[in-house]
Amino acid sequence: MRKNAALLGATGAMGQRFVKMLEKHPFFDLRLLIASEQRKGKKYGKEVRWLLGSDVPEYVKDMEIHDFKLTNFEREGIDIVFSALPADIAREYEGKLREHGYTVFSNSSAYRMERDVPILIPEINAEHIELVKLQKERYGGYIVTNSNCSTSGLALALAPLRNYGIERVFVTTYQAVSGAGYPGVASLDICGNIVPYIKREEEKMRRETRKILGKLEKDEVKDYPVDIIASCARVPVRDGHLEAVVLKFRKDVEVEEIKRKMESMKGLEGLPTAPAKPVIVRDEEDRPQPILDAYAGEGRARGMSVVTGRFAKFGEYIRFYLIVHNTIRGGAGASILNAEYALSNGYL
Ligand SMILES: NC(=O)c1ccc[n+]([C@@H]2O[C@H](COP(=O)([O-])OP(=O)(O)OC[C@H]3O[C@@H](n4cnc5c(N)ncnc54)[C@H](OP(=O)(O)O)[C@@H]3O)[C@@H](O)[C@H]2O)c1
């Protein structure tokens, strides 16, 4: 049952989160670390600028960093590949791996909107994984993506409300700097400041959320018909994206009903990175907050729950806030959960 895993972009902000979350993983053994050519041959523990506190995990300290060559994958007997590469490079490398029969779980936006590629969040659209069968026929291997970090929080909070008919969503984000990778945003731009622009983020939130919440019909996903107006800003917070969400439904819905729906969403059983509660509702007047709520969830699933709060109704609009940990539920954790789901359901 155990699978040998490779990690593309192992030295970046997201790559490090993968390294941490794959330590002692019950299904996956991390065997191959890939970064840019200049790091080739260097030891991970010496080379990486470790961002996640404490120390580089012992199990990867002495592993050598490789550049991207298919022979490295063959030599290590790689079964699955996790990708934390910038989109332009991901487009080339992930495509090449797929054509050589590999299975890729990607964080990058490169393939997310392709018709035969799922943006998988197994708690809400598990059936979308069927799309990989089309890819297998076409290319030999397949790519499963997880969504953009801010989208993952929004999609999880909206999913239990789909049946009420969500007509329009206004979402304003307050996004952490780790979302921009390392070194990311220049300190002079972000210290004591807010930058009301994140390249392509607003469009990603709109397109990806509609696809994630959509229905699989025959060979493609039919978008969920909701209008999403996103306003995205970078704020001087290290981890955790806060989002203020205003919803308009096609019929009248009460706040208490919405909270009940979110709270009753079930976690997936038997998957190590699946939180027992995908959405946690808080009633305090000043939650959720990045420092207090970004790491909600237990054990391996720490940081995998989205936390909502501050519900209010204003006429026909409902408002709430949410927090999503951008490199865990919005990144590495999402990919790992997708791989666990694929393995446990016979797709690997
Ligand atoms: N950070 C987040 O919260 C977040 C959330 C969701 C999705 N994502 C996505 O995840 C991906 C990675 O983001 P990040 O924040 O981790 O970025 P990052 O910190 O800039 O890391 C990029 C990684 O890619 C490697 N890389 C760059 N060029 C390469 C090449 N030619 N060949 C092999 N490796 C190469 C880098 O290696 P070197 O160190 O050697 O340069 C580094 O390991 C992006 O697509 C991003 O959009 C990020």
The ligand as an SDF file (V2000), in Angstrom:
LIG
                    3D

 48 52  0  0  0  0  0  0  0  0999 V2000
    2.2090   29.8460   -0.7710 N   0  0  0  0  0  0  0  0  0  0  0  0
    0.9030   29.5640   -0.8050 C   0  0  0  0  0  0  0  0  0  0  0  0
    0.1470   29.8270    0.1600 O   0  0  0  0  0  0  0  0  0  0  0  0
    0.3000   28.8480   -1.9910 C   0  0  0  0  0  0  0  0  0  0  0  0
   -1.0150   28.3710   -1.8790 C   0  0  0  0  0  0  0  0  0  0  0  0
   -1.5850   27.6640   -2.9420 C   0  0  0  0  0  0  0  0  0  0  0  0
   -0.8320   27.4570   -4.0740 C   0  0  0  0  0  0  0  0  0  0  0  0
    0.4510   27.9270   -4.1760 N   0  0  0  0  0  0  0  0  0  0  0  0
    1.1940   27.6170   -5.3980 C   0  0  0  0  0  0  0  0  0  0  0  0
    2.2570   26.7150   -5.0790 O   0  0  0  0  0  0  0  0  0  0  0  0
    3.3550   26.9370   -5.9780 C   0  0  0  0  0  0  0  0  0  0  0  0
    4.6230   27.1960   -5.1580 C   0  0  0  0  0  0  0  0  0  0  0  0
    4.4250   28.3550   -4.3720 O   0  0  0  0  0  0  0  0  0  0  0  0
    5.4480   28.8180   -3.2450 P   0  0  0  0  0  0  0  0  0  0  0  0
    4.7070   29.8520   -2.4860 O   0  0  0  0  0  0  0  0  0  0  0  0
    6.0220   27.6640   -2.5090 O   0  0  0  0  0  0  0  0  0  0  0  0
    6.6350   29.4940   -4.1370 O   0  0  0  0  0  0  0  0  0  0  0  0
    8.1800   29.6580   -3.7890 P   0  0  0  0  0  0  0  0  0  0  0  0
    8.3910   29.8370   -2.3390 O   0  0  0  0  0  0  0  0  0  0  0  0
    8.6850   30.7190   -4.7080 O   0  0  0  0  0  0  0  0  0  0  0  0
    8.8640   28.2370   -4.2230 O   0  0  0  0  0  0  0  0  0  0  0  0
    9.0440   27.8550   -5.5590 C   0  0  0  0  0  0  0  0  0  0  0  0
    9.7420   26.4940   -5.6200 C   0  0  0  0  0  0  0  0  0  0  0  0
    9.8790   26.1060   -6.9990 O   0  0  0  0  0  0  0  0  0  0  0  0
   11.2620   25.7860   -7.2530 C   0  0  0  0  0  0  0  0  0  0  0  0
   11.6330   26.1070   -8.6280 N   0  0  0  0  0  0  0  0  0  0  0  0
   11.6390   27.3260   -9.2380 C   0  0  0  0  0  0  0  0  0  0  0  0
   12.1000   27.1850  -10.5100 N   0  0  0  0  0  0  0  0  0  0  0  0
   12.3770   25.8750  -10.7020 C   0  0  0  0  0  0  0  0  0  0  0  0
   12.8760   25.1110  -11.8020 C   0  0  0  0  0  0  0  0  0  0  0  0
   13.1560   25.6800  -12.9800 N   0  0  0  0  0  0  0  0  0  0  0  0
   13.0410   23.7790  -11.6390 N   0  0  0  0  0  0  0  0  0  0  0  0
   12.7620   23.1780  -10.4670 C   0  0  0  0  0  0  0  0  0  0  0  0
   12.2900   23.8580   -9.3730 N   0  0  0  0  0  0  0  0  0  0  0  0
   12.0990   25.1720   -9.5060 C   0  0  0  0  0  0  0  0  0  0  0  0
   12.0250   26.6560   -6.2720 C   0  0  0  0  0  0  0  0  0  0  0  0
   13.3360   26.1020   -6.1300 O   0  0  0  0  0  0  0  0  0  0  0  0
   14.5860   27.0360   -5.7200 P   0  0  0  0  0  0  0  0  0  0  0  0
   14.4550   27.2560   -4.2570 O   0  0  0  0  0  0  0  0  0  0  0  0
   15.7490   26.2060   -6.0970 O   0  0  0  0  0  0  0  0  0  0  0  0
   14.4600   28.2970   -6.5420 O   0  0  0  0  0  0  0  0  0  0  0  0
   11.1550   26.4940   -5.0360 C   0  0  0  0  0  0  0  0  0  0  0  0
   11.4070   25.2470   -4.4360 O   0  0  0  0  0  0  0  0  0  0  0  0
    2.9400   28.1190   -6.8770 C   0  0  0  0  0  0  0  0  0  0  0  0
    2.3900   27.6280   -8.0700 O   0  0  0  0  0  0  0  0  0  0  0  0
    1.8790   28.8220   -6.0430 C   0  0  0  0  0  0  0  0  0  0  0  0
    0.9760   29.5750   -6.8240 O   0  0  0  0  0  0  0  0  0  0  0  0
    1.0420   28.6000   -3.1570 C   0  0  0  0  0  0  0  0  0  0  0  0
  1  2  1  0
  2  3  2  0
  2  4  1  0
  4  5  1  0
  4 48  2  0
  5  6  2  0
  6  7  1  0
  7  8  2  0
  8  9  1  0
  8 48  1  0
  9 10  1  0
  9 46  1  0
 10 11  1  0
 11 12  1  0
 11 44  1  0
 12 13  1  0
 13 14  1  0
 14 15  2  0
 14 16  1  0
 14 17  1  0
 17 18  1  0
 18 19  2  0
 18 20  1  0
 18 21  1  0
 21 22  1  0
 22 23  1  0
 23 24  1  0
 23 42  1  0
 24 25  1  0
 25 26  1  0
 25 36  1  0
 26 27  1  0
 26 35  1  0
 27 28  2  0
 28 29  1  0
 29 30  1  0
 29 35  2  0
 30 31  1  0
 30 32  2  0
 32 33  1  0
 33 34  2  0
 34 35  1  0
 36 37  1  0
 36 42  1  0
 37 38  1  0
 38 39  2  0
 38 40  1  0
 38 41  1  0
 42 43  1  0
 44 45  1  0
 44 46  1  0
 46 47  1  0
M  CHG  2   8   1  16  -1
M  END
$$$$
